[in-house]
């Protein structure tokens, strides 16, 4: 990118030198009714070019500086946040084991349903028919 910028400035300078060589004539510029400025045409061109370039260049540099400061601040805040998050251990509440009959319902993800009571063992019911006992044919 630097080479492109250099080439552009060299082309501008060459064009200005060619323009200066062919237009080295003095001219009179009337600023107000009683003020007349006698100058060369290339001086007018250079002054007009700088009057257009310098303010825009200053605005560009100021914006670039402000955005770099903002990005640096955001990056340092993100780094501090990441460091604080890595240094802080994650605390989770211990889960107490449930016993049958505590009144805590368990979520069943299968198609069978279970019932939990203190008196009877858990029986899985898979269909609407009652289970058959092996000792009763």
N, CA, C and O atoms as a MOPAC input file, in Angstrom:
PM7 MOZYME 1SCF
protein

 N      0.82700 1    -1.18600 1     0.00000 1
 C      0.00000 1     0.00000 1     0.00000 1
 C      0.87700 1     1.25800 1     0.00000 1
 O      0.51900 1     2.27900 1    -0.58700 1
 N      1.99800 1     1.16700 1     0.65000 1
 C      2.91300 1     2.30300 1     0.70700 1
 C      3.44400 1     2.64000 1    -0.69000 1
 O      3.63100 1     3.81300 1    -1.01200 1
 N      3.68600 1     1.63100 1    -1.51300 1
 C      4.20000 1     1.87700 1    -2.86500 1
 C      3.15900 1     2.61100 1    -3.71400 1
 O      3.50800 1     3.47400 1    -4.51900 1
 N      1.88700 1     2.26800 1    -3.53300 1
 C      0.82300 1     2.93900 1    -4.29200 1
 C      0.74300 1     4.40900 1    -3.88000 1
 O      0.60400 1     5.29300 1    -4.72500 1
 N      0.83100 1     4.65600 1    -2.58300 1
 C      0.79100 1     6.03000 1    -2.08500 1
 C      1.97300 1     6.83500 1    -2.63300 1
 O      1.81400 1     7.98900 1    -3.03000 1
 N      3.14000 1     6.22600 1    -2.65100 1
 C      4.33200 1     6.91000 1    -3.17300 1
 C      4.18400 1     7.21100 1    -4.65400 1
 O      4.53900 1     8.30100 1    -5.10300 1
 N      3.66900 1     6.26500 1    -5.41200 1
 C      3.47100 1     6.47300 1    -6.85300 1
 C      2.47900 1     7.61300 1    -7.09900 1
 O      2.69200 1     8.43300 1    -7.99200 1
 N      1.41200 1     7.66900 1    -6.32500 1
 C      0.41800 1     8.73800 1    -6.49900 1
 C      1.04500 1    10.10100 1    -6.22500 1
 O      0.81000 1    11.04800 1    -6.97500 1
 N      1.84400 1    10.21400 1    -5.15400 1
 C      2.48700 1    11.49800 1    -4.84600 1
 C      3.51400 1    11.88500 1    -5.91500 1
 O      3.65500 1    13.06600 1    -6.23300 1
 N      4.22100 1    10.92000 1    -6.46400 1
 C      5.19100 1    11.22100 1    -7.52500 1
 C      4.46400 1    11.72300 1    -8.77300 1
 O      4.92900 1    12.65900 1    -9.42400 1
 N      3.33900 1    11.11500 1    -9.10900 1
 C      2.55600 1    11.54800 1   -10.27400 1
 C      2.01800 1    12.96200 1   -10.05600 1
 O      2.04900 1    13.78500 1   -10.97200 1
 N      1.52400 1    13.24900 1    -8.84700 1
 C      1.02200 1    14.59700 1    -8.55300 1
 C      2.14700 1    15.61800 1    -8.65700 1
 O      1.96400 1    16.69200 1    -9.23000 1
 N      3.30500 1    15.28700 1    -8.10500 1
 C      4.44600 1    16.20900 1    -8.17100 1
 C      4.90600 1    16.42900 1    -9.61000 1
 O      5.22600 1    17.55600 1    -9.98900 1
 N      4.94400 1    15.36600 1   -10.41700 1
 C      5.34000 1    15.51100 1   -11.81900 1
 C      4.34400 1    16.38900 1   -12.58000 1
 O      4.74600 1    17.24200 1   -13.37200 1
 N      3.06200 1    16.18300 1   -12.34400 1
 C      2.04800 1    17.00300 1   -13.00500 1
 C      2.18200 1    18.47300 1   -12.58700 1
 O      2.02200 1    19.37100 1   -13.41400 1
 N      2.47100 1    18.71400 1   -11.32000 1
 C      2.65300 1    20.08400 1   -10.84500 1
 C      3.88400 1    20.72700 1   -11.47200 1
 O      3.85300 1    21.90600 1   -11.82700 1
 N      4.95800 1    19.97100 1   -11.61100 1
 C      6.16900 1    20.51700 1   -12.24400 1
 C      5.93900 1    20.83800 1   -13.71900 1
 O      6.40000 1    21.86900 1   -14.20800 1
 N      5.24400 1    19.97700 1   -14.41800 1
 C      4.94200 1    20.23500 1   -15.83500 1
 C      4.03500 1    21.46900 1   -15.96400 1
 O      4.24700 1    22.32300 1   -16.82600 1
 N      3.02100 1    21.54100 1   -15.08900 1
 C      2.11500 1    22.69100 1   -15.10300 1
 C      2.88600 1    23.98200 1   -14.81700 1
 O      2.65000 1    25.00600 1   -15.45800 1
 N      3.81400 1    23.92800 1   -13.84500 1
 C      4.60500 1    25.10900 1   -13.49600 1
 C      5.49500 1    25.55000 1   -14.65300 1
 O      5.62900 1    26.74700 1   -14.90400 1
 N      6.09900 1    24.60600 1   -15.35500 1
 C      6.99500 1    24.95000 1   -16.45900 1
 C      6.25600 1    25.67000 1   -17.58500 1
 O      6.81500 1    26.57200 1   -18.20900 1
 N      5.02100 1    25.28700 1   -17.85000 1
 C      4.28600 1    25.89300 1   -18.96100 1
 C      3.46700 1    27.12000 1   -18.56300 1
 O      2.96400 1    27.82300 1   -19.44000 1
 N      3.32000 1    27.39600 1   -17.26800 1
 C      2.47600 1    28.51000 1   -16.82800 1
 C      3.19800 1    29.43300 1   -15.85300 1
 O      2.63100 1    29.79600 1   -14.82300 1
 N      4.41100 1    29.81300 1   -16.14900 1
 C      5.16200 1    30.68600 1   -15.25700 1
 C      4.91400 1    32.14600 1   -15.61500 1
 O      5.85900 1    32.91300 1   -15.80300 1
 N      3.68400 1    32.51800 1   -15.70600 1
 C      3.30700 1    33.88900 1   -16.04500 1
 C      2.73200 1    34.57300 1   -14.80600 1
 O      1.98100 1    33.95700 1   -14.05000 1
 N      3.08000 1    35.83900 1   -14.59300 1
 C      2.46900 1    36.54400 1   -13.46200 1
 C      1.02400 1    36.92700 1   -13.78400 1
 O      0.70000 1    37.29300 1   -14.91400 1
 N      0.17200 1    36.83500 1   -12.77600 1
 C     -1.23100 1    37.23100 1   -12.91700 1
 C     -1.59700 1    38.14700 1   -11.76600 1
 O     -0.96400 1    38.13400 1   -10.71000 1
 N     -2.63600 1    38.94700 1   -11.99400 1
 C     -3.13900 1    39.81800 1   -10.93800 1
 C     -4.44400 1    39.24200 1   -10.41500 1
 O     -5.36700 1    38.96000 1   -11.17900 1
 N     -4.50400 1    39.07300 1    -9.10600 1
 C     -5.70700 1    38.54500 1    -8.46500 1
 C     -6.29500 1    39.65300 1    -7.61300 1
 O     -5.63700 1    40.16400 1    -6.70600 1
 N     -7.55000 1    40.02900 1    -7.90700 1
 C     -8.20700 1    41.07700 1    -7.14000 1
 C     -8.94500 1    40.41400 1    -5.97300 1
 O     -9.93500 1    39.71000 1    -6.17200 1
 N     -8.44900 1    40.65100 1    -4.75200 1
 C     -9.05400 1    40.05400 1    -3.55800 1
 C    -10.26300 1    40.88500 1    -3.13500 1
 O    -11.36000 1    40.34400 1    -2.99400 1
 N    -10.08000 1    42.18700 1    -2.93200 1
 C    -11.16400 1    43.12900 1    -2.70100 1
 C    -11.01800 1    44.25000 1    -3.71600 1
 O    -10.13400 1    44.20400 1    -4.57200 1
 N    -11.86500 1    45.24200 1    -3.63000 1
 C    -11.81200 1    46.31900 1    -4.62700 1
 C    -10.50700 1    47.09500 1    -4.58500 1
 O    -10.05000 1    47.57700 1    -5.62100 1
 N     -9.89400 1    47.22800 1    -3.40900 1
 C     -8.66500 1    48.00300 1    -3.33800 1
 C     -7.42100 1    47.12900 1    -3.07800 1
 O     -6.31800 1    47.66000 1    -2.95000 1
 N     -7.58500 1    45.82000 1    -2.99900 1
 C     -6.44000 1    44.93700 1    -2.77900 1
 C     -6.24700 1    44.05000 1    -4.00500 1
 O     -7.12100 1    43.26100 1    -4.36300 1
 N     -5.08200 1    44.19700 1    -4.64300 1
 C     -4.74100 1    43.40000 1    -5.81900 1
 C     -3.44400 1    42.66300 1    -5.51600 1
 O     -2.47100 1    43.26400 1    -5.06100 1
 N     -3.43400 1    41.34000 1    -5.77400 1
 C     -2.26300 1    40.50400 1    -5.51800 1
 C     -1.67500 1    40.06800 1    -6.85100 1
 O     -2.37000 1    39.47300 1    -7.67400 1
 N     -0.39700 1    40.36300 1    -7.06700 1
 C      0.27000 1    39.92000 1    -8.28200 1
 C      1.13300 1    38.71100 1    -7.91300 1
 O      2.05100 1    38.81600 1    -7.09900 1
 N      0.83200 1    37.58600 1    -8.51200 1
 C      1.53200 1    36.33200 1    -8.18900 1
 C      1.62000 1    35.45700 1    -9.42500 1
 O      1.04300 1    35.77900 1   -10.46300 1
 N      2.32300 1    34.38000 1    -9.31900 1
 C      2.44800 1    33.41200 1   -10.42200 1
 C      1.31900 1    32.37600 1   -10.30600 1
 O      0.83000 1    32.11800 1    -9.20600 1
 N      0.91500 1    31.79900 1   -11.40400 1
 C     -0.17400 1    30.82000 1   -11.43800 1
 C      0.15000 1    29.56400 1   -10.61800 1
 O     -0.72300 1    29.09000 1    -9.89000 1
 N      1.37500 1    29.00000 1   -10.70400 1
 C      1.64800 1    27.80300 1    -9.89700 1
 C      1.49900 1    28.03500 1    -8.39300 1
 O      1.10400 1    27.12300 1    -7.66700 1
 N      1.80800 1    29.24000 1    -7.91600 1
 C      1.63100 1    29.53700 1    -6.50100 1
 C      0.15000 1    29.48500 1    -6.12700 1
 O     -0.20100 1    28.98600 1    -5.05700 1
 N     -0.71300 1    29.99300 1    -6.99300 1
 C     -2.15500 1    29.92700 1    -6.74100 1
 C     -2.65100 1    28.47800 1    -6.70000 1
 O     -3.47300 1    28.10700 1    -5.86200 1
 N     -2.13600 1    27.68200 1    -7.61600 1
 C     -2.55500 1    26.27700 1    -7.66500 1
 C     -2.10800 1    25.54100 1    -6.40300 1
 O     -2.88100 1    24.77600 1    -5.82600 1
 N     -0.86800 1    25.76500 1    -5.97200 1
 C     -0.35800 1    25.08000 1    -4.78100 1
 C     -1.12300 1    25.52200 1    -3.53500 1
 O     -1.47000 1    24.69300 1    -2.69400 1
 N     -1.38400 1    26.82200 1    -3.41400 1
 C     -2.12700 1    27.32200 1    -2.25700 1
 C     -3.54600 1    26.76300 1    -2.24700 1
 O     -4.04700 1    26.36700 1    -1.19500 1
 N     -4.19500 1    26.72800 1    -3.40700 1
 C     -5.55300 1    26.18500 1    -3.47500 1
 C     -5.56100 1    24.69300 1    -3.13400 1
 O     -6.46300 1    24.21800 1    -2.44400 1
 N     -4.55700 1    23.95500 1    -3.61700 1
 C     -4.44600 1    22.52600 1    -3.31700 1
 C     -4.26700 1    22.30400 1    -1.81500 1
 O     -4.91500 1    21.43800 1    -1.22800 1
 N     -3.38600 1    23.08900 1    -1.20200 1
 C     -3.14400 1    22.92700 1     0.23400 1
 C     -4.34400 1    23.36000 1     1.07000 1
 O     -4.61000 1    22.77000 1     2.11700 1
 N     -5.07000 1    24.38200 1     0.62100 1
 C     -6.27700 1    24.79000 1     1.34000 1
 C     -7.34800 1    23.70600 1     1.32500 1
 O     -8.15000 1    23.61600 1     2.25500 1
 N     -7.36900 1    22.90600 1     0.30900 1
 C     -8.32000 1    21.79400 1     0.26700 1
 C     -7.79700 1    20.54900 1     0.97000 1
 O     -8.57200 1    19.80200 1     1.56700 1
 N     -6.48400 1    20.32200 1     0.90300 1
 C     -5.90800 1    19.08400 1     1.44600 1
 C     -5.70300 1    19.11900 1     2.95200 1
 O     -6.06000 1    18.16200 1     3.64000 1
 N     -5.14500 1    20.18300 1     3.47300 1
 C     -4.73200 1    20.21400 1     4.88400 1
 C     -5.91000 1    20.02600 1     5.85300 1
 O     -5.78600 1    19.21800 1     6.77400 1
 N     -7.03500 1    20.71900 1     5.69800 1
 C     -8.13400 1    20.47300 1     6.65500 1
 C     -8.66400 1    19.04200 1     6.60800 1
 O     -8.94800 1    18.45000 1     7.64900 1
 N     -8.79800 1    18.48700 1     5.40900 1
 C     -9.28600 1    17.11500 1     5.30700 1
 C     -8.27700 1    16.11400 1     5.87500 1
 O     -8.66000 1    15.11300 1     6.48000 1
 N     -7.00000 1    16.39000 1     5.68000 1
 C     -5.95900 1    15.52300 1     6.23000 1
 C     -5.97400 1    15.57500 1     7.75500 1
 O     -5.82600 1    14.54600 1     8.41500 1
 N     -6.15400 1    16.78400 1     8.32100 1
 C     -6.22100 1    16.91400 1     9.78100 1
 C     -7.44400 1    16.19700 1    10.35900 1
 O     -7.35500 1    15.55500 1    11.40600 1
 N     -8.56600 1    16.30700 1     9.68200 1
 C     -9.77200 1    15.58900 1    10.13100 1
 C     -9.53600 1    14.08600 1    10.07200 1
 O     -9.90800 1    13.36200 1    10.99600 1
 N     -8.92900 1    13.61900 1     9.00800 1
 C     -8.62500 1    12.19200 1     8.85700 1
 C     -7.71500 1    11.70300 1     9.97300 1
 O     -7.98600 1    10.67000 1    10.58500 1
 N     -6.63200 1    12.43800 1    10.24500 1
 C     -5.68400 1    12.03100 1    11.29100 1
 C     -6.34000 1    12.05800 1    12.67000 1
 O     -6.09500 1    11.17200 1    13.48900 1
 N     -7.17000 1    13.06800 1    12.93300 1
 C     -7.85700 1    13.14400 1    14.21900 1
 C     -8.82900 1    11.99800 1    14.42200 1
 O     -8.90000 1    11.43000 1    15.51200 1
 N     -9.57900 1    11.65200 1    13.38600 1
 C    -10.52000 1    10.53900 1    13.46600 1
 C     -9.78000 1     9.22300 1    13.65400 1
 O    -10.19100 1     8.37500 1    14.44600 1
 N     -8.68600 1     9.05900 1    12.92100 1
 C     -7.89000 1     7.83800 1    13.05000 1
 C     -7.32600 1     7.70800 1    14.46100 1
 O     -7.33400 1     6.61300 1    15.02300 1
 N     -6.84100 1     8.78800 1    15.03900 1
 C     -6.30200 1     8.78100 1    16.39100 1
 C     -7.38700 1     8.44400 1    17.41500 1
 O     -7.16000 1     7.65400 1    18.33200 1
 N     -8.57100 1     9.05100 1    17.25200 1
 C     -9.67500 1     8.81400 1    18.18500 1
 C    -10.14200 1     7.36600 1    18.12000 1
 O    -10.39700 1     6.75200 1    19.15700 1
 N    -10.25700 1     6.81600 1    16.91900 1
 C    -10.70500 1     5.43100 1    16.78400 1
 C     -9.66300 1     4.44500 1    17.30900 1
 O    -10.02200 1     3.42100 1    17.89000 1
 N     -8.37200 1     4.74300 1    17.10900 1
 C     -7.33300 1     3.87200 1    17.66900 1
 C     -7.39600 1     3.85900 1    19.18700 1
 O     -7.22800 1     2.80900 1    19.80800 1
 N     -7.63900 1     5.02200 1    19.79200 1
 C     -7.76500 1     5.07200 1    21.25700 1
 C     -8.97800 1     4.29600 1    21.72500 1
 O     -8.91100 1     3.59400 1    22.73400 1
 N    -10.08500 1     4.41100 1    21.00900 1
 C    -11.29700 1     3.68600 1    21.38600 1
 C    -11.09500 1     2.17100 1    21.25800 1
 O    -11.50600 1     1.41400 1    22.13800 1
 N    -10.47400 1     1.73800 1    20.18200 1
 C    -10.21800 1     0.30900 1    19.98700 1
 C     -9.27100 1    -0.21600 1    21.05900 1
 O     -9.48500 1    -1.30500 1    21.59100 1
 N     -8.23100 1     0.54400 1    21.37900 1
 C     -7.28900 1     0.11900 1    22.42300 1
 C     -7.99900 1     0.00300 1    23.76800 1
 O     -7.73500 1    -0.93500 1    24.51900 1
 N     -8.88600 1     0.92700 1    24.08300 1
 C     -9.64100 1     0.85300 1    25.33400 1
 C    -10.55400 1    -0.35700 1    25.38000 1
 O    -10.65200 1    -1.02900 1    26.40700 1
 N    -11.22200 1    -0.63400 1    24.27000 1
 C    -12.10500 1    -1.80500 1    24.22400 1
 C    -11.31700 1    -3.10600 1    24.31800 1
 O    -11.75000 1    -4.05300 1    24.97500 1
 N    -10.15400 1    -3.15200 1    23.65800 1
 C     -9.32900 1    -4.36300 1    23.73000 1
 C     -8.81200 1    -4.59300 1    25.14200 1
 O     -8.80100 1    -5.73000 1    25.61300 1
 N     -8.38300 1    -3.53700 1    25.82600 1
 C     -7.88400 1    -3.71300 1    27.18700 1
 C     -9.01300 1    -4.11700 1    28.12800 1
 O     -8.79500 1    -4.92000 1    29.03600 1
 N    -10.21200 1    -3.57900 1    27.93100 1
 C    -11.35400 1    -3.97600 1    28.75200 1
 C    -11.72100 1    -5.43500 1    28.50400 1
 O    -12.06200 1    -6.15600 1    29.44100 1
 N    -11.65300 1    -5.87100 1    27.25700 1
 C    -11.96500 1    -7.26700 1    26.94400 1
 C    -10.90900 1    -8.19700 1    27.54000 1
 O    -11.23600 1    -9.26700 1    28.05200 1
 N     -9.63300 1    -7.77800 1    27.46900 1
 C     -8.56600 1    -8.58900 1    28.07800 1
 C     -8.74900 1    -8.68400 1    29.58200 1
 O     -8.58500 1    -9.76300 1    30.15200 1
 N     -9.08800 1    -7.57600 1    30.24000 1
 C     -9.29700 1    -7.57800 1    31.68000 1
 C    -10.50200 1    -8.44000 1    32.04800 1
 O    -10.47600 1    -9.15500 1    33.05000 1
 N    -11.54200 1    -8.37300 1    31.24500 1
 C    -12.73300 1    -9.17400 1    31.48600 1
 C    -12.42700 1   -10.65500 1    31.31200 1
 O    -12.89500 1   -11.48000 1    32.09600 1
 N    -11.65200 1   -10.99800 1    30.30100 1
 C    -11.29900 1   -12.39800 1    30.07900 1
 C    -10.38900 1   -12.91400 1    31.18900 1
 O    -10.51400 1   -14.06400 1    31.61000 1
 N     -9.48000 1   -12.07500 1    31.66300 1
 C     -8.58900 1   -12.47200 1    32.74900 1
 C     -9.37600 1   -12.66300 1    34.03300 1
 O     -9.13400 1   -13.61600 1    34.77300 1
 N    -10.31600 1   -11.76600 1    34.30600 1
 C    -11.13100 1   -11.88200 1    35.51100 1
 C    -12.03200 1   -13.10600 1    35.44900 1
 O    -12.24600 1   -13.77100 1    36.46300 1
 N    -12.55500 1   -13.40600 1    34.27900 1
 C    -13.42000 1   -14.57300 1    34.13300 1
 C    -12.62500 1   -15.86000 1    34.27800 1
 O    -13.13900 1   -16.84100 1    34.81700 1
 N    -11.39800 1   -15.87800 1    33.81300 1
 C    -10.57300 1   -17.07700 1    33.92100 1
 C    -10.09000 1   -17.28000 1    35.35600 1
 O     -9.90900 1   -18.41800 1    35.78900 1
 N     -9.87800 1   -16.19300 1    36.09900 1
 C     -9.37700 1   -16.29600 1    37.46000 1
 C    -10.48300 1   -16.64500 1    38.45000 1
 O    -10.19600 1   -17.22500 1    39.49700 1
 N    -11.71600 1   -16.31700 1    38.15800 1
 C    -12.82700 1   -16.58400 1    39.05700 1
 C    -13.34300 1   -17.99200 1    38.82600 1
 O    -13.76300 1   -18.32100 1    37.71700 1
 N    -13.31800 1   -18.83800 1    39.86800 1
 C    -13.84600 1   -20.19600 1    39.67700 1
 C    -15.36700 1   -20.16100 1    39.60900 1
 O    -16.01100 1   -19.29700 1    40.20500 1
 N    -15.91400 1   -21.08800 1    38.89400 1
 C    -17.35300 1   -21.19300 1    38.75300 1
 C    -17.88000 1   -21.96900 1    39.95900 1
 O    -17.46600 1   -23.10400 1    40.19400 1
 N    -18.78300 1   -21.36700 1    40.71700 1
 C    -19.33700 1   -21.99400 1    41.90700 1
 C    -20.71000 1   -22.51900 1    41.56100 1
 O    -21.57400 1   -21.77600 1    41.09300 1
 N    -20.90700 1   -23.80300 1    41.79400 1
 C    -22.20800 1   -24.40700 1    41.56000 1
 C    -22.73300 1   -24.93200 1    42.87800 1
 O    -21.95400 1   -25.32400 1    43.74600 1
 N    -24.02500 1   -24.94400 1    43.03400 1
 C    -24.62800 1   -25.45700 1    44.25900 1
 C    -24.62800 1   -26.97000 1    44.20600 1
 O    -24.94400 1   -27.55200 1    43.16800 1
 N    -24.27500 1   -27.62300 1    45.31700 1
 C    -24.31200 1   -29.08500 1    45.31200 1
 C    -25.75100 1   -29.56500 1    45.26600 1
 O    -26.63900 1   -28.97100 1    45.87700 1
 N    -25.96500 1   -30.62400 1    44.54800 1
 C    -27.29400 1   -31.18700 1    44.39600 1
 C    -27.41200 1   -32.34900 1    45.36700 1
 O    -26.61900 1   -33.28900 1    45.33000 1
 N    -28.40200 1   -32.27300 1    46.22800 1
 C    -28.61100 1   -33.34300 1    47.19800 1
 C    -29.24300 1   -34.53600 1    46.49000 1
 O    -30.14100 1   -34.35900 1    45.66700 1
 N    -28.78700 1   -35.74500 1    46.79900 1
 C    -29.39500 1   -36.91800 1    46.16300 1
 C    -30.81800 1   -37.10400 1    46.67600 1
 O    -31.10200 1   -36.88900 1    47.85400 1
 N    -31.69000 1   -37.49900 1    45.78600 1
 C    -33.09100 1   -37.71200 1    46.16400 1
 C    -33.29800 1   -39.16200 1    46.53200 1
 O    -32.70500 1   -40.06800 1    45.94600 1
 N    -34.14600 1   -39.35800 1    47.50700 1
 C    -34.51700 1   -40.71700 1    47.92600 1
 C    -35.97000 1   -40.93200 1    47.57100 1
 O    -36.74300 1   -39.97700 1    47.49200 1
 N    -36.33500 1   -42.14100 1    47.36200 1
 C    -37.75800 1   -42.40700 1    47.09200 1
 C    -38.60500 1   -41.97100 1    48.28300 1
 O    -38.26100 1   -42.24700 1    49.43300 1
 N    -39.71100 1   -41.29100 1    48.00200 1
 C    -40.63500 1   -40.87700 1    49.03700 1
 C    -40.34700 1   -39.50000 1    49.58600 1
 O    -41.05200 1   -39.06200 1    50.49500 1
 N    -39.34000 1   -38.78400 1    49.08100 1
 C    -39.03700 1   -37.45000 1    49.57900 1
 C    -40.01200 1   -36.40700 1    49.03200 1
 O    -40.00400 1   -35.25800 1    49.47300 1
 N    -40.82500 1   -36.79300 1    48.10100 1
 C    -41.74500 1   -35.84200 1    47.50900 1
 C    -41.14400 1   -35.12500 1    46.30300 1
 O    -41.77300 1   -34.23500 1    45.73000 1
 N    -39.97400 1   -35.49700 1    45.93100 1
 C    -39.33500 1   -34.88800 1    44.78200 1
 C    -39.66700 1   -35.73600 1    43.57500 1
 O    -39.38500 1   -36.93400 1    43.54200 1
 N    -40.27000 1   -35.10400 1    42.58300 1
 C    -40.62700 1   -35.84900 1    41.38400 1
 C    -39.45200 1   -35.85400 1    40.43300 1
 O    -38.78800 1   -34.83800 1    40.23100 1
 N    -39.21000 1   -37.00300 1    39.85900 1
 C    -38.13900 1   -37.11400 1    38.88300 1
 C    -38.73500 1   -37.05600 1    37.49700 1
 O    -39.84300 1   -37.53600 1    37.25800 1
 N    -37.99800 1   -36.47100 1    36.60300 1
 C    -38.46700 1   -36.35300 1    35.22200 1
 C    -38.10800 1   -37.62900 1    34.49500 1
 O    -36.97400 1   -38.10100 1    34.57900 1
 N    -39.05100 1   -38.17700 1    33.79600 1
 C    -38.83900 1   -39.42000 1    33.08500 1
 C    -38.78600 1   -39.12400 1    31.60100 1
 O    -39.73200 1   -38.57000 1    31.04100 1
 N    -37.69800 1   -39.48600 1    30.96800 1
 C    -37.56900 1   -39.20000 1    29.54600 1
 C    -37.90600 1   -40.40300 1    28.68400 1
 O    -38.01600 1   -40.26500 1    27.46600 1
 N    -38.07100 1   -41.56600 1    29.27000 1
 C    -38.39800 1   -42.74400 1    28.46000 1
 C    -39.90400 1   -42.89100 1    28.36600 1
 O    -40.65200 1   -42.09300 1    28.93200 1
 N    -40.34500 1   -43.91600 1    27.64600 1
 C    -41.77500 1   -44.12100 1    27.46300 1
 C    -42.39100 1   -44.84700 1    28.63800 1
 O    -43.61400 1   -44.95400 1    28.71700 1
 N    -41.57800 1   -45.34900 1    29.55600 1
 C    -42.12400 1   -46.04200 1    30.72000 1
 C    -42.30900 1   -45.05000 1    31.85600 1
 O    -41.63500 1   -44.02200 1    31.91400 1
 N    -43.22400 1   -45.36800 1    32.75400 1
 C    -43.44800 1   -44.53400 1    33.92200 1
 C    -43.05100 1   -45.31600 1    35.15100 1
 O    -43.21100 1   -46.53600 1    35.19900 1
 N    -42.54000 1   -44.63000 1    36.13000 1
 C    -42.14900 1   -45.28800 1    37.36500 1
 C    -42.87800 1   -44.64600 1    38.52100 1
 O    -43.15800 1   -43.44700 1    38.50600 1
 N    -43.18300 1   -45.44300 1    39.51800 1
 C    -43.77800 1   -44.92900 1    40.74200 1
 C    -42.83100 1   -45.26700 1    41.86600 1
 O    -42.30300 1   -46.37600 1    41.93400 1
 N    -42.62000 1   -44.32400 1    42.73400 1
 C    -41.69200 1   -44.53300 1    43.82500 1
 C    -42.43100 1   -44.35000 1    45.15000 1
 O    -42.96200 1   -43.27500 1    45.42600 1
 N    -42.46100 1   -45.36800 1    45.93900 1
 C    -43.02300 1   -45.30600 1    47.28900 1
 C    -42.12800 1   -46.09800 1    48.20800 1
 O    -41.28100 1   -46.86900 1    47.75600 1
 N    -42.31700 1   -45.90900 1    49.50000 1
 C    -41.49000 1   -46.62900 1    50.47000 1
 C    -41.92100 1   -48.08300 1    50.61200 1
 O    -41.09600 1   -48.94100 1    50.92500 1
 N    -43.20400 1   -48.37400 1    50.38600 1
 C    -43.71600 1   -49.71800 1    50.62300 1
 C    -43.47000 1   -50.65900 1    49.45900 1
 O    -43.13600 1   -51.82500 1    49.67500 1
 N    -43.62300 1   -50.19500 1    48.26000 1
 C    -43.54400 1   -51.07400 1    47.10400 1
 C    -42.29200 1   -50.78000 1    46.30300 1
 O    -41.84100 1   -49.63600 1    46.25000 1
 N    -41.72900 1   -51.80000 1    45.68100 1
 C    -40.60900 1   -51.54500 1    44.78400 1
 C    -41.11500 1   -50.87600 1    43.50900 1
 O    -42.29200 1   -50.98600 1    43.16300 1
 N    -40.23400 1   -50.19800 1    42.83300 1
 C    -40.60700 1   -49.51300 1    41.59600 1
 C    -40.93200 1   -50.53900 1    40.53200 1
 O    -40.19100 1   -51.49800 1    40.31600 1
 N    -42.07600 1   -50.31100 1    39.86200 1
 C    -42.52500 1   -51.21000 1    38.79800 1
 C    -42.63300 1   -50.39000 1    37.53000 1
 O    -43.20900 1   -49.30200 1    37.52500 1
 N    -42.08100 1   -50.91300 1    36.47000 1
 C    -42.16800 1   -50.23300 1    35.18900 1
 C    -43.36500 1   -50.74500 1    34.43600 1
 O    -43.54400 1   -51.95500 1    34.29700 1
 N    -44.19200 1   -49.83700 1    33.94600 1
 C    -45.36700 1   -50.19400 1    33.18000 1
 C    -45.11600 1   -49.73100 1    31.76400 1
 O    -44.92000 1   -48.54400 1    31.50200 1
 N    -45.12500 1   -50.69900 1    30.84500 1
 C    -44.83100 1   -50.36100 1    29.47100 1
 C    -46.05800 1   -50.33000 1    28.59200 1
 O    -46.01900 1   -49.74200 1    27.51100 1
 N    -47.13500 1   -50.93700 1    29.01500 1
 C    -48.34200 1   -50.91900 1    28.20100 1
 C    -49.54100 1   -50.86400 1    29.12500 1
 O    -49.39200 1   -50.76800 1    30.34300 1
 N    -50.75000 1   -50.92500 1    28.53600 1
 C    -51.97700 1   -50.86700 1    29.32300 1
 C    -52.28900 1   -52.19000 1    29.99600 1
 O    -53.12400 1   -52.22200 1    30.89900 1
 N    -51.66200 1   -53.27000 1    29.60100 1
 C    -51.94100 1   -54.58700 1    30.19900 1
 C    -51.13300 1   -54.72800 1    31.46300 1
 O    -50.02900 1   -54.19600 1    31.57500 1
 N    -51.68400 1   -55.44100 1    32.40200 1
 C    -51.02100 1   -55.67000 1    33.67900 1
 C    -49.90700 1   -56.68000 1    33.49000 1
 O    -50.04500 1   -57.59300 1    32.67500 1
 N    -48.80700 1   -56.54500 1    34.21700 1
 C    -47.71700 1   -57.50600 1    34.07400 1
 C    -48.11700 1   -58.87000 1    34.64200 1
 O    -48.86400 1   -58.96300 1    35.61600 1
 N    -47.61800 1   -59.88300 1    34.03300 1
 C    -47.88800 1   -61.24300 1    34.49600 1
 C    -46.76300 1   -61.69800 1    35.38800 1
 O    -45.60400 1   -61.33600 1    35.18900 1
 N    -47.12400 1   -62.51400 1    36.39600 1
 C    -46.13000 1   -63.03800 1    37.31200 1
 C    -45.64500 1   -64.37500 1    36.77600 1
 O    -46.42400 1   -65.14300 1    36.21300 1
 N    -44.37400 1   -64.64800 1    36.94900 1
 C    -43.87200 1   -65.93200 1    36.43300 1
 C    -44.41500 1   -67.14100 1    37.17400 1
 O    -44.48100 1   -68.22200 1    36.58800 1
 N    -44.80800 1   -67.00800 1    38.44100 1
 C    -45.31400 1   -68.17600 1    39.17900 1
 C    -46.78600 1   -68.42300 1    38.92300 1
 O    -47.29700 1   -69.47500 1    39.30900 1
 N    -47.49000 1   -67.49900 1    38.28800 1
 C    -48.89800 1   -67.64800 1    37.99200 1
 C    -49.11600 1   -67.74000 1    36.50200 1
 O    -49.07000 1   -66.72700 1    35.80300 1
 N    -49.36000 1   -68.97600 1    35.98800 1
 C    -49.48400 1   -69.12300 1    34.53400 1
 C    -50.78800 1   -68.63000 1    33.98200 1
 O    -51.01300 1   -68.70000 1    32.77400 1

